[in-house]
Amino acid sequence: MSAADAHRVNVWWLSPAELTPERCPNAGRALSVAEQREWRDGVPSLRGAARWLARQALSRELQVAPEEWVFDYLPRGRPVVTGPRGIPATWFSVSHTRGMVACAVASFERIGVDTERLCRRAAVLEEGILFTQCERQSLGTLDDDRRARRNVELWTLKEAYAKAVGLGLAAPFDKMEFYLEGDGATGRIDPCLPGSGSRWYFGCRTLETQHALAIAVEYQGETAPEVRLSPWFSTNREGSA
């Protein structure tokens, strides 16, 4: 990984429906025994698709065979790379929801990605629990459709941050506040939370599949990392390494 690559975050995404037996005939070779159970007749579950993408994305960054990656989990479920030995420190985050899986890979330890469908199901989110007073006031100024969309965007940003710091769904989501500015975002993190005094890159983008995809990256120095979002099969013609 070059110096330029070390300051870059690559985020790959795909629809699980793209992982067909015809496109990925050798998918099982890259998976652990446990991961292979997430595939039935060559078709993956959401979890299976996410783990396949994680192995492929990591291999694209570091030229390690997909089947050689070894993973472990932190106490609240964050996956981490534990092998093979001798590779540069590499971190990743995965997310999956109906019709979408995403994986972010970087040399930054605190990195989180989250994706959700942009649909009216957002209205069921408990705004009083998940959002700050300022966020609720801002949501209250929007019509129903825009409110549902912004609801999802805010939620994905909060989940991305929570994943990055290892809190997961145990995070107090009303202790973090976000403001969207185009594809970017700014965040205010309560001092009680990890990384509250750090520099963060936050972003939320709308994919062509009508999913929101949010990214959170803690970084050092004055320059924010370069974040690249790419559909996996647009730049990787072969499904399996």
C-alpha positions in Angstrom: 0.0 0.0 0.0 1.6 3.3 -1.1 1.7 6.5 0.9 -1.1 7.9 -1.3 -3.2 4.7 -0.8 -2.6 4.9 2.9 -4.5 8.2 3.0 -7.4 6.8 0.9 -10.6 5.0 2.0 -12.1 2.7 -0.6 -15.7 1.8 -0.2 -17.1 -0.9 -2.4 -20.8 -1.9 -2.8 -22.9 -4.4 -4.6 -26.4 -5.9 -4.7 -26.4 -9.5 -3.4 -28.5 -10.4 -6.5 -25.3 -9.7 -8.6 -23.6 -12.7 -6.9 -24.9 -15.4 -9.2 -23.4 -18.8 -9.7 -22.6 -17.8 -13.2 -20.8 -14.7 -12.2 -19.0 -16.1 -9.2 -18.7 -19.9 -9.9 -15.8 -20.3 -7.4 -17.0 -18.1 -4.6 -16.8 -20.9 -2.0 -13.1 -21.2 -2.4 -12.5 -17.8 -0.9 -14.7 -18.4 2.2 -14.3 -20.1 5.5 -16.3 -23.2 6.4 -18.6 -21.0 8.5 -19.0 -18.5 5.8 -19.9 -21.2 3.2 -23.0 -22.0 5.3 -24.3 -18.5 4.4 -24.5 -19.7 0.7 -27.2 -22.0 -0.6 -27.0 -23.4 -4.1 -24.5 -20.7 -5.0 -26.7 -17.8 -3.7 -25.6 -15.9 -0.6 -27.5 -14.5 2.4 -26.9 -10.8 3.1 -24.2 -11.8 5.7 -22.6 -14.2 3.2 -22.5 -11.5 0.5 -21.0 -9.0 2.9 -18.2 -11.4 4.0 -17.5 -12.3 0.4 -17.1 -8.6 -0.5 -14.9 -8.0 2.5 -12.5 -10.7 1.5 -12.4 -9.5 -2.1 -12.0 -5.8 -1.2 -9.2 -6.6 1.2 -7.4 -8.7 -1.4 -7.7 -5.9 -3.9 -5.9 -3.5 -1.6 -3.1 -5.8 -0.4 -2.7 -8.6 -3.0 -3.5 -11.3 -0.5 -5.6 -14.3 -1.6 -9.2 -13.9 -0.4 -9.1 -17.3 1.4 -6.0 -16.3 3.4 -7.7 -13.6 5.5 -8.4 -14.4 9.1 -11.0 -12.5 11.1 -11.9 -12.1 14.7 -14.5 -10.0 16.5 -14.3 -7.3 19.2 -16.7 -7.5 22.2 -19.5 -5.6 20.4 -19.2 -7.5 17.1 -16.8 -5.3 15.1 -14.8 -7.5 12.7 -11.0 -7.1 12.6 -8.2 -8.6 10.6 -6.0 -11.0 12.5 -4.1 -12.7 9.7 -2.2 -13.4 7.6 0.9 -12.3 9.5 3.2 -9.6 8.2 0.7 -7.4 6.3 0.4 -3.7 7.0 -2.2 -2.7 9.5 -5.5 -2.8 7.7 -9.0 -2.1 8.9 -12.4 -2.6 7.4 -16.1 -2.2 8.1 -19.1 -3.9 6.5 -22.8 -3.2 6.3 -25.7 -4.9 4.7 -29.4 -4.2 4.3 -32.1 -5.3 1.8 -30.6 -5.2 -1.7 -27.2 -3.8 -0.7 -23.9 -4.8 0.9 -20.9 -2.4 1.4 -17.4 -2.7 2.6 -14.9 0.1 3.5 -11.2 -0.6 3.6 -8.4 1.7 5.0 -5.3 2.0 7.1 -7.3 4.0 9.6 -8.3 2.0 12.7 -11.5 3.9 13.4 -13.6 3.4 10.3 -17.3 2.7 10.0 -19.7 2.2 7.1 -23.5 1.9 7.1 -26.1 1.6 4.4 -29.9 1.7 4.5 -32.7 1.8 1.9 -34.2 5.3 1.3 -37.8 4.5 1.8 -40.8 5.4 4.0 -39.8 2.7 6.5 -37.6 5.5 8.0 -40.8 6.9 9.6 -40.7 4.1 12.1 -37.4 5.2 13.6 -37.8 6.5 17.2 -36.7 10.1 16.6 -37.0 10.9 20.3 -34.5 8.2 21.2 -32.1 8.3 18.2 -31.9 12.1 17.5 -30.9 15.2 19.4 -33.3 18.0 20.0 -31.7 20.1 17.2 -32.0 17.2 14.8 -35.7 16.7 15.7 -36.3 20.4 15.1 -34.7 20.3 11.8 -36.6 17.2 10.8 -39.8 18.9 11.8 -39.4 21.6 9.1 -39.4 19.0 6.3 -42.3 17.5 4.4 -43.0 13.8 4.9 -40.9 12.5 2.0 -37.9 14.7 2.8 -38.2 13.9 6.5 -38.2 10.2 5.8 -35.1 10.5 3.6 -33.2 12.8 6.1 -34.2 10.4 8.9 -32.4 7.5 7.1 -29.3 9.7 6.3 -28.9 10.8 9.9 -29.3 7.2 11.1 -26.7 5.8 8.8 -24.2 8.5 9.9 -24.8 7.6 13.5 -24.4 3.9 12.9 -21.2 4.5 10.8 -19.7 6.5 13.7 -20.9 3.9 16.3 -19.2 1.1 14.3 -16.0 3.1 13.9 -15.6 3.4 17.7 -16.7 -0.1 18.4 -19.9 0.7 20.2 -22.4 -0.7 17.7 -26.0 -0.5 18.6 -25.1 0.0 22.3 -24.1 3.6 21.4 -26.2 6.5 22.9 -27.4 7.8 19.5 -28.8 11.0 21.0 -25.3 12.0 22.1 -24.1 12.6 18.6 -25.4 15.2 16.2 -25.0 15.5 12.4 -25.5 18.2 9.8 -25.6 17.2 6.2 -23.9 19.4 3.5 -24.3 17.9 0.1 -22.4 14.5 0.1 -20.5 15.6 3.2 -21.5 16.0 6.8 -20.3 17.5 10.1 -20.7 15.9 13.4 -20.8 17.0 17.0 -19.8 14.2 19.4 -20.6 14.4 23.1 -17.4 14.4 25.2 -18.5 11.2 26.9 -18.1 9.3 23.6 -14.9 7.9 22.1 -13.1 10.1 19.6 -15.0 13.2 20.7 -11.8 15.3 20.5 -10.5 13.8 17.2 -10.7 14.9 13.6 -13.4 13.0 11.7 -14.4 12.7 8.1 -18.2 12.1 7.8 -20.0 11.6 4.5 -23.4 10.3 3.3 -24.2 9.6 -0.3 -27.2 8.4 -2.3 -26.4 5.4 -4.5 -28.1 4.7 -7.8 -30.0 1.8 -6.0 -31.7 4.4 -3.8 -29.7 3.4 -0.7 -28.0 5.9 1.6 -24.4 5.0 2.4 -22.6 6.7 5.2 -18.9 6.7 6.1 -17.1 7.7 9.3 -13.3 7.9 9.5 -11.1 9.2 12.3 -7.9 10.7 11.0 -4.7 12.5 12.0 -3.2 15.7 10.6 -4.8 18.5 8.7 -5.9 16.7 5.5 -9.0 14.6 5.5 -8.7 11.2 3.8 -9.8 10.8 0.2 -12.9 8.6 0.1 -13.8 6.7 -3.1 -17.1 4.9 -3.6 -17.3 2.3 -6.3 -19.7 -0.4 -7.4 -17.7 -3.7 -7.2 -18.7 -5.1 -10.6 -18.1 -1.9 -12.5 -14.3 -2.1 -11.9 -13.9 -5.8 -11.1 -15.2 -7.8 -14.1 -14.4 -11.1 -12.5 -16.5 -12.0 -9.5 -13.8 -14.1 -7.7 -10.1 -13.6 -7.3 
